[in-house]
Amino acid sequence: MLVPFVGCKKKVTDTMTNGEWLTELTAQAGITYYQQEEPYFLNITSNSPYFTVVQSSVEWEVLNPSKAFNPSATLTREMVAYTLMNLISRTHEGSSDTIKDLQDCSYPDQVKAAVASGLMSLDGRQRFRPKDQISKEEAFGYLAQVIDIVNNRKFTDTQTTVQLKDDVQFADDEPKQFDEEGLTALFASDSFIRNGMYIAYDDAYYRVVNCEYTNQGILTTLEQVNMEDVIEQFDIQGGTDLEFNHAKIVDGNGNLVQEGTEQSHSLSLMSTSLINHTFEINGFRIELKGTTSSLHAEVSKQLQVGGLLYANAALDNLHIQYKWDKDEDRIQYGYLKADFTTSENIGLRNGMYKELYGDFSKLNPKDFISTVQNIFQTKQE
């Protein structure tokens, strides 16, 4: 008599814990920031070595705080599917018909998506085996594929699909005058504008709440509304090179250095102007120079001890890839990636100067101007 051994498999020895897996995932994905100090899970307090990665994973929706998470448990196939599909927001794909043991899965939506995407596969009996332990090599292989998808997604076709809500009607007429602060707009006397209509002005949406007929025309009172109040569904995707000569540039005092303009890719690059602006902030001289594809900034100040303290940075070839798919009140898919190259430099030049030293650990990129002032100090023995 033959006795078949069904479901026998080689024991996995090179395993890892959920906490170790999440640490590697967040490091590879660049997820480190979180806001809430109160623990999302009672079993993972601020004393835990995994507190930071767990808090940031919840806020980036890699983990769901309503689903228990044990960082000490051994990593399983379904935990890999759960975290990776959450990372790329693919949780509404796939069919349950092909997965014979879906009822055993704690995260069925993510398991279906992992199988449907081709990332993970079923065995010969069409089972996912969600509770099976997984090796580091296999788990890291799946992670590398997902990170590659995120970092190298290309949208070769540009598309824009917008569907307004049924009760939304936009006015065809352009206003003669528009007051953003007073929330009023003046239309021509023969305009078909009426209460309840919507208008779009300067990348914002407004609803007409009152119409008053005057000698100058139809004066409308408006209320600003959110984009989701007027759009039922939209799907946009594409890629573009951002041109710095179209950028709006404001200095640290809020003064407008360069007026922003709408970027049109149908214009010849030969007709665009170069960036060349100089201004001062707190005694520091700021020079901005650039072309359509490169922006160079230098901050400098003449020191009393002699010499010129300077710091400069360059940003080149900024390319954006984007996809945004919204249906009703849910974002089905959101993706935005910026590719660029940078170079930075800091130092002293021109003339004689005292021996100085700099504590570069005090540099704060978010508040560069104020922190760089005190970075160089007279050396004391």
N, C-alpha and C positions, 0 to 999 in steps of 0.2 A: 504494500500500500504506500502511495506517494503522499507525503504531507507537505504542502506548499507553505513556505515561510513568507507570508504577505507583509509588506511594510518594513522589512528589515533594511537597515541603513547603517552606514559607517558612522561611528560616534564622532562628534565634533570635539576636538581638543583645544584648538586655538580660538577660544571664545573671548568675549569681552562683556562688560556690564553695560546696562543702559546709560549710566552716567558717563562712562568712558566714550561710548558711542556719541552721545549728545555733545560732549566736549569737542570731539573731532568734527562733527557736523557743523557746529556753530563757528568753529575756527575756519573751516573751509569756506563757509558761506559768508563770513565776515559779520556774523551776528554777535555783537558783544554788548550793545547798549540796552539798558532797561530803565524805567522810571519808578515803578512802584517798589518801595522798600519792604512792604508787608509781604510775607511769603504767600505764594499762590497755593502751595501745598503744605499742609501742616507737618508732614514728615520730612520736609526739606527746609530747615531754618537757615538763618544767616550764618550759622556756624558750619554748615555743610560745605565741603569743597566743591559741590555742584550747584550751589545757590545761584551764582551769577549766570551760569549757562541755562539753568532752568527758568529763572525769571525772564531772561531775554528771549528764550524759546517760546514762552507763553505769549509775550507781547508781540512777537513776530509770527504768532499763530502756528508754530511748529508743534507745540503741545496745546492741548485743550485742558484748562484747569478743572473741567467737570469729569475728566477721565483720570483715574488714579495713575500715578507714575512712581515707580520704585527704582531709584538709581542703582541700587545694589543688585537687582535682578539680572540674570544672564540675558543677553540680547537674543531676541527671537526674530523669525522671518516677518511676522506681522508688525513688530515694532519698527523694523526697517521700512516696511511699506508705509506705515502710519506716518512716520516723521518725514520721509522723503516726499511723499505725495502732498503732505501739508506744506512743505517747504516751497513747492512749485504750484500750490493752489490747484491741484488736480484731484478733486474729491467727488466729482459728479460725472464720472465716466465709467464705462464698462457695464457688462451684464452679469447677473448672478446665475444665469443658466449654465454656464460652462464650469463653474467652480463647485465641485461636489461637496466640499466641506466648509462652505461659506458660513454655515450656521455655527461653526466652532470659532469663528473669528471675532475678536473683540472690536476690530475696526473694519467692518465689511466694506464701507465706501472706499477707504484707502486701498484695501486689498484688491477690489475690483479695478480701481484706477491703475494700480501698479501692474496688473496683468494686462489690462487693455492697452496700456502704453507700450507694452513690450519690454518693460524694465525687468520684471520678474515673471517666471513661468510656472506652469503646473507640472506635476509628475505624470507618469504614464496612465494613472487612473484619474486624471483631471482633478487632483487635490492640490491645494496650496500648502498644506501642512503648517498652519499659522503658528503653532506652539513650538515648532522645531527650533533648536538653537542654531545659530548661524556663525560661521567662522569670520574672523577679522578680514581675511583676504576677500571673501565673497561680499561682505558688507561694504568694505572700502571700495570694491569694484563698482557696486551700485551707486555709492556716493559720488565717485569720480564721474560716472556717466551723467548724473543729475547736475552736478556743478558745471560740467562742460556744456550741457544744454542751456543753463542759465547764463553762462559767460559768453557763449558763442552763438546765441540765437540770432538768425538773420531773417529779416523780412524783406524779400526781394520785391514783392508787390505792395504798392500803396493802395489802401482801400479805406473808404469812409462810408459807413452806413448809419444813418440817424433816423429814428422813428419817434415822432412827437406823441405825447399823450392825446387821447381822443378829444378832450375838451380844450385843447390848446390851439389858439389861432394867432399867428403872428401878423402884425400890421405890415402891409406892403410899402407904405409911405415912410420916407425918411423925415425926422423932425427938423424943423427950421432952426430951432434952438434947443439946447439940452442943458439942464442945471443938475449936476450930479449931487451937489450938497442939498439943494432944496427939493430934489426929487420931483421936478416938473419938466415937461417937454412941450414945446409949441409946434403945432402942425398947421399946415395950410388950411384955409377955410373950407376947401372942397375935399379935404381928406376924409376917408372912410373910417377913421379911427373911432373906436367906441369903448365903453366900459367893458372890462374883462379881457380885452385883447392884450397881447404880449408884444414887447419890442426888445430888440437886442441892440446894445450900444456899448462900444468899447469893451468887448469881451465880458459883458454882464447882461443879465436878463431882468426885465421889469414888467410888472403887470399894471395896466391902467385901472385906477380905482375911481377916477372922476374926470369928466370932460366939461369944460366951460367955454362957451362961445364968446369970443372977444373981437374987438376991431382988428387986432393983429392976427387972429386965427383961432384955432382950437387949442386952448391951454389945458393940458392933461396933468393930473396928479398921479404919481407913480408909487409903487412899492417894489423894492428889490426882492427877487426870488432866487432860490438856488437852482442850479442846472438840473438837478434831479426832480425838481417840481414840474419841469416842462418836457423832459425827455424820458420816454418810456424805455427805449433800447438804443444803444449805439455800439458799433464795433469799428474801431479804427486801428490801423497798423501801418508801419512803414519805417523808413530810416532817412536821416538827413544829416548833412554837415552844417553845424551852426556857424554862422559868420559873425565874427566879433565886431565888425564895423556897423552891424545893425543893433548892437547891444545898448541898453540903457545903462549908463554909468553914473553912480552917485557917490560922492566922497563921504568921509566919516562924519562930516557935519551936516549931511543931508542935502548938500548942494548938488544940483544937476551938472555933471561934467560933460556928458554926451547924451543927446536926445535919442531914445530908442526908435527904430523904424521897423515896419513889418518886413520880414524877409521874403523875398521873391526869388525863386530859383530860375525863373525865366529871364532874369536880367543878366547881362554880360558882366563878368567879373572885372572887365576893363573899365567899366563905368563906376566902380565902387571907389570910395575914398579911403585913405589910410587913417589910422588912429594916431594922434599925436597930441597928448594933453599933459599939462604940468600944473600942479596946484600944491598947497601946503596944508598939513594937519598937525597941530600942536608943535610947530617948529620943524617938522620933518618935510622935506621936499619929496613930492610924489611925481614920478614920471611914468606915463602910460604910452606905450608905442605898440602898434600892431597892424596886422593886415587882416584879410578875410579869414585866414586859418591860424593865426598866431597872435597871442597877446603877451606882452612883456611889461612887467611892472618893477620899478625900482624905488625903494625908500632910502633916503640918505639924509645925513645931518652932519654939519661941520662941528667938530669937537673943539672945546676950549683948549685942550692940551695939544691940539694939532692933529691933522689928518681928517679923513672923512669916513664916518661909519655908514655902511650901506648894507642893504639886503635886497636881493632881486629874485624874481621868479618868472618863469615863462610857462605858458599853457599853449599847447599846439594840437592841431588836428582833432577838434572836438566833434565826435560823431555820435548821434543819438539813434538808438533802435527802440521802438515803442509798439506796444499792443495793448489796447484797453477794450474789454468786452463787458458791457453792463446790460443786464436784462432786468427790467422793473427796478427793484430796490437792492439788487444783489450784483456785486462785481463777480462775474464768472471767471475772468482772467485779467490780470494786470501785469504789465512788464515794462520796465523802463531801464535802459542801460546806456551809460555814457562811456565812450572810449576816448582816451586822450593821453598825451604824454606831457610830463612836466620836468622842469629842472629848477633847482634852487641854489642860491649862493649867499653867503654872508661874510663880511670881513671889513678890513680897514685899508684905506689907500690914500695916496697923495700927501707928502710932507712928513715931518717928524712928529713923533708922538711918544708919550710915556709908555712904559711896559704895562699892558693891560691884560686882563684875563676875562673870559666870559663863562658864566654858568649856563650852558645851553639847556639844561633841564628845566630852567625857569621860563623858557619860551612857550607861549600859549598861542597856537595858531588862530584861536577864536578871538583873541584880544592882542594881536601882534604889536600894534603901535605902542600901547602902554607898557607891555612887558619888555620890549626890545630897548626901551630907554634906559633901563637899569641893568641890562645884561653885562655891559662892560664896566668894570670898576677898577680904580687904582689898586694895584697889587700890594697887599700888606703881608709882611713876613709874620 
